[in-house]
Amino acid sequence: MNGTRRVRGGHGAAKLRRLLGFGLGLAGLWAKAAAQERLELVWPTPSRTWAEGKPAAEWLQHAGSGDPQSGAFGGVRSGGTQFHEGIDIRPVGRDRKGAPTDPVFAVLPGVVRHVAGAPSGGYGRYVVLEHPGATPAVYSLYAHLASIAPGLRPGRTVAAGATLGIMGHSAGGYRIPPDRAHLHFEIGVMVSRDFQSWYERKKFGSRNEQGVWNGMNLLGLDPQALFDDWRARRITTLQEAFARQETVVRLRIATVRTPDFVTRYPSLLTKPLPLGPVAGWEIRFNWTGLPFAWTPLTGLETIGLAAGVPRIAEVNAEVERRQRSKSLAVQRGGMWTVGRDLEPVLQLLFGLR
């Protein structure tokens, strides 16, 4: 009996040490994230129109409607019901055959994470960079390329302003006319490293050729707003850009799980993790479903919450109803419940079924 108790105690102590080590590790990441470098951005194409402060209509490429705003970020298509994750930048140079000649540049120093040399999905030929030196360590994505820069491969480090490829109109599963060639540019965060498991559970009926860099696993900021705020000196770091996001949904969930999202983006924690286990989370989402602020909860703070069941605590109803391209929350019987666009995000973050 005594021996059994000692063995159990040893296992318990080892588990406690692991939990403490994990908490201290994340606390260290959180502290490191507080020391942020000043943001320096490079516009991703040779176009000077944005740098010169000209209207976006002079550099945005329309999506066939003739309205340049259809190339902007957000619910800009199909009468406001279709969401566009990035911005579409039109070329400034073309060759004799009308093909774009614009090189495409890395907006920040980074590491190449994904290269689709053949048209893949809606992005066509595209490149994804991750920016470990940024806080948070966002990704940037450059799509519809005509060609990829020679030697560009996953794992390679690139400087800000490095050429990644040539602008084009490549796509998979649909056609972009040559006269509407453009760069589709995104910047944001990856939801989960375990995306493949979620994808297989969903039984989409097609192979995931993009891995974790599938568009369903990416949540973008508005690139135009980011660049505009940086130029106007409203922000000096990426962290400030995330802090400027407006809360549209605030929810709580009781779970001991710490999503890998938190370990990859510790600067989005509102306070350091406790030394002991986390009992749950309070998360703030902007209107697109991006979880931009995370607060760990204690056991007392999760009283009344069913384990693993998200409970919406607050909704900015005016914004939620106005943004018709995203549904984060739905009112049923006087209560707010998780909407169709927030549900997959929560599934990916917490492994919910």
N, C-alpha and C positions, 0 to 999 in steps of 0.2 A: 504493500500500500504506500509506504513512505517513498519507495523507489519510484512508483508510478507518479506520485505527486511531484517529485523532483524533476522527472522527465518532462511532465507537462509544464512545470514552471520554467524549465529551460527553453522549451518551444515558445512559451509566452514571452519570455525575455527577448528571445531572438526576433520574434515578430515585432515586438515593441521597438527594438533597435532598428529594424528595417524601416518601420514607419517614421521613426524620428529622423533617420538618415534621409529618407525621401523628403520629409518636410523641411529639413535643414537645407537640402539641395535646392529645392524650389525657392526657399527663402533667399538663398544666395543668388539664384537667377533673378529674383525680383529686385534685389538690391543692385545687382549689376545693371539691370535694365533702367534703373533710375539715372545712371550716368549716360546721358544721351548725347550723341554728336549732332552738330548742326546739319540740317538737311540741305543737300545740294542736288538738285534735279537737272537732268538733261532732257530736252524735248526729244521724242523718239524719231523724228524725221527732220530733213533739212528745211522744212517750211519755217519761215520767219514770221508768219502772220500772228501766231499766238504770242511770241516774244515781243512783237511790236504793239501788242494790245488791241489788235483789230478784232472785230466781231467774230464769234465762233462760226457764223455762217460762211466765212471766207476760208475756213480750213476743214470744216466737217463735210463728210461725204454722205449724201442722202442715200436712203435704202431703196430707191426706186420711185418714191412719191414726189420727188422734186423738192421736198422740204428738208433743208439741211439739218433741222432739229431731229430728224429720224435717225441721224448718226450719232446723237448724243447718248448719254448714260440715262438709264431709267425706263419708265413707261412711256416710250416715245414713238411706238408703232401701233398699228391697228387701232387707231382711235384712243390710244392710251392704255390698252389692255395687254400689250405685249412688252415684256421686259427685255432690255438690252444691257448686258453686263459691263460693257466697256464704251470706248469712243472710237469712231471711225474717222481716220485722218486721210484726206485725199492727197494725191501726189502733186508735186510742183514741177516734175520733169518727166518727159516721155521721149522715147526714141522715134525713129521714122515710121515704125509700124504702130505707134501709139501705145506701146507697153511702158509702164512706169520705170523710171531709172532711179528712183529715190532709195538710198540706203536706209536701213532701219537701225536705230541706235539703242544701246542699253541705257536706261534712264538712271540707273544707280550701279555702283560696283556690285558684283554678285557672282553666283556659281550657276552654271548651266545645269538644269535638272531634267529637262525633257526636250528632245528634238524630234519632230515629226517631219522627216525628209520627204515623205510622200503624203498627199492629201489625206487627212485623217479627221473624220467627223465634220462638224460644222466649222472647225477652225482651219481646215485645209492644211497647208504646210505651216507649222508654227514652232515657236521656241518659248520655253518657260525658264525664267531665271528665279532663283531664290536669293534673298539679300540678307545673309547672316549678320552683316555689320550694321543693319538698320534695327531700329527699335520701334515697334515689333518687326520681326524678320519677315517682311512681306514677300510675296512673289510678284513678278511682272510677266505678262504674256503678250506675245507679238504674233498675230495671226494673218492668214491669207497671203503668205509670202510667195513670191515667184521662185525664189531660191534661198538656200541656207548658206551662210558664209562658210568657205572651206575650212575644215578642221574643227568646226564647232561641234562639240560632243558633250554628253553629260559628265559632270565632274570638273569641267574646265572653268577656271576663274577668268572673269572678264572685267575690264575697267568700265567706269561710266563713260558713255560715248563710244564704246566699241561697236563695230559693225556686226550685226547679227544675220543680216540677209538683205534681200532686195524686195521692195514692196510689190505686191501682185494682186491676183484675184482668185487664188486657189481655194477650193472648197470640196467637201465630201458630201455627196448626197443631194446637192443642189448646185446651181450655176450662178456665178456672179459675172455679169457682163464686163468685158474689158474696159468699157468707158466708166464703170463704177469701181475700178480697182482702188484699193485703200489698205491702210493698216488698221486692223482691229487691235486696240490696245487696252489691256486690263492691268489693274494693280489691286492686290488684296490679300486675303488669307486662305489657307487650306483648312477645310473642316476637320478631316480625320485621316490618319495614316492607315486606318483599317477600312478604307473605302471599298476594297474588293469584296470583303465579306458581306457588306451591306448590298452591294451591286448584285451579288449572286443570290442573296435572299429575295431580292425584288424580281428576279426572273424576267429581265427585260427582253430576253430572246436574241440578244446580239452580244458579241464579244466586246469586252472593255479594252480597247486598244490604247487608251491613254493612261492607264494605271491610276495613280492617285491624282494625276493632273487632268482628270476628266472634268469637264465644266460643271457637272453636278456636285463636285466636291470643292468648288472654288466660290468664294464670296468676295465681291469687289467693292472697293470704295469708288466714288465718282472721281475719275481721273481729272476731269476738267476742273472740278471744285478743288481738288488737291493742288493742282498746279496754280490755279488762280489764287488760292489762299497763301501759297508759298511766295508767289511773286509779290503779293500785296503785304507780305510780312505779317500776316495774321497767324501764321504758324512758322516755327523754326525747326520743329522736329516732327517725325511721323507720329509720335505718341500724341502730340497736340492735335493732329488731324483726327485721330480716333476719339480723343476727349471732346471734340467738337460735335460728335454725332448726337443726334436727337433721339431720346428714348421713345420708342413707339410701343414696345411691349416689355414689361418687367415680369419675370416669372421666377418661381421657386420650385426646387425639386429636391426631395430627400433621397440621397444616395451617397454611399461611401466611395463611389468611383470618382477619380480625378481624371477627366478627359485628357488625352494627349494634346489637345488644343491648348490647354492651360500650360503644359510643360514647354510647348513650343513658343507660346506668346505670353510669358510671365508678366510682361509689363501691363497687360490688360487686367491683372488682379488689382482690386481696389485697396487691398491690404495684404500683408504677408500671410501665408498659410500658417495655421496653428501647428504646434509641435506634435500634437496628437492627431488622430484621424479626423478627416472632414466628415460632417454628417449630412451635408447638402450644399446647394449653391443657390445664390440669387444672381440672375443674369439679366442684363439689359441688352435689347436688340434694337438696331435702327430699323428704318422702314423696309429695308431689303432683306432683313433676317440675319444681318451680321451681328454676332454676339461680341459687343465691344467693351463690356465691363463685367467682371466676375468678382463676386464676393463670397468667400467660403462661409458656411453656416455651422453653428454649433448644434449639439443635440437639442438644447432648449429652443433654439430658433426653428427647428423642424417639427416641433410638436404639432400634431394635427394634420401633418402631411402624410399621405399614403406613399410608401416606399416606391420610388421609380415612376411616380405619376406627376407630371408637370402641373403646377397650379398657377394660373395667370393672376398676378397681383395688381397689375395696372396696365391700362391700354390708353394710348392717345387716340381716342376714337375719331377725332377730326382728321388726323393724318391717315389713319387706317382706312377710313371710308373714301378719302380723296385719292389714294394711290391704288388704282384699279388693276395694276399689273402684278400686284403681290397681295396675298391674303395670309396674314400672320395670325389673326385672331377672328373668331366668329362668335357672335352673340346668339346663344340659345337659351330660351327660358329665363332671360334676364341675367345669364352668366356668360362670361367670356371663356371660350375654349380655343384650343390650338387650331390654327388654320392650315390649309393645304400646303402652304409654302414654308411654314415653320416646322411642320411635322417631320419632314426628312432631315432637317438640320438637327433636330433633337435626337432622332434615330442615330445619326452619324456620330454625334457627340457622346451619347450615353449608351449606345448599343440597344436602344429600345426597339421593341418589335411592333 
